[in-house]
Amino acid sequence: MHKFLAELGLELVWYKYLTSTGSRTSLPGAEFGKFAKEKLPKQLYMNAILQQYFAQKYQSCYTLDDYVILAKK
């Protein structure tokens, strides 16, 4: 996150990680993975960011979690 913000010329002030894990119904992991690959589009722009700044090694078909980020110049 720091590298990403630095490239934008911003300084991190505060961030909060948000997740919907506790509020959604669950599918078994393999079943959800199959559903995501078959039904959800690849996140082309997010994948590039996740790979470059967060060292993610795989292609995501969905994004369930978010960050709220407050930064300043």
C-alpha positions in Angstrom: 0.0 0.0 0.0 2.8 2.4 0.8 4.5 1.8 -2.6 1.2 2.4 -4.4 0.5 5.6 -2.6 4.1 6.8 -3.0 3.9 6.4 -6.8 0.7 8.6 -6.6 2.7 11.2 -4.7 0.6 10.6 -1.6 1.3 9.9 2.1 -0.8 7.4 4.0 -2.7 9.0 6.9 -5.1 6.1 7.9 -6.6 3.0 6.5 -9.2 0.4 7.5 -9.7 -3.1 6.2 -13.3 -4.0 5.5 -14.6 -7.6 4.9 -17.9 -9.1 4.2 -16.9 -12.6 5.4 -19.1 -12.7 8.4 -22.2 -11.4 6.7 -22.4 -13.5 3.6 -23.6 -17.0 3.1 -20.8 -19.5 2.4 -20.2 -22.0 -0.3 -17.5 -24.7 0.2 -14.2 -23.4 -1.1 -13.9 -25.6 -4.1 -17.5 -24.9 -5.1 -17.1 -21.1 -4.8 -13.8 -21.2 -6.8 -15.5 -23.1 -9.6 -18.4 -20.7 -9.6 -16.1 -17.7 -9.7 -14.0 -19.1 -12.6 -17.1 -20.0 -14.6 -19.4 -17.0 -13.9 -17.4 -14.0 -12.8 -15.2 -11.9 -15.1 -11.4 -11.7 -14.5 -10.6 -8.4 -12.8 -8.1 -7.2 -15.4 -7.2 -3.8 -13.9 -7.2 -5.0 -10.3 -5.1 -8.1 -11.1 -2.3 -5.8 -12.4 -2.4 -3.7 -9.2 -2.5 -6.8 -7.0 0.4 -8.4 -8.8 2.5 -5.3 -8.9 2.0 -3.9 -5.4 0.9 -6.9 -3.3 2.8 -9.7 -5.0 -0.3 -11.8 -5.8 0.7 -14.7 -8.0 -2.7 -15.7 -9.4 -5.6 -14.1 -11.4 -8.6 -13.0 -9.4 -12.1 -13.4 -10.8 -13.7 -11.6 -7.9 -13.0 -9.1 -5.1 -14.8 -9.4 -1.8 -12.8 -7.3 0.5 -12.0 -3.6 0.5 -9.8 -1.0 2.1 -10.8 2.6 3.0 -7.7 4.7 2.5 -7.1 8.2 3.6 -4.0 9.8 2.1 -2.6 13.3 1.7 -0.2 15.2 -0.6 
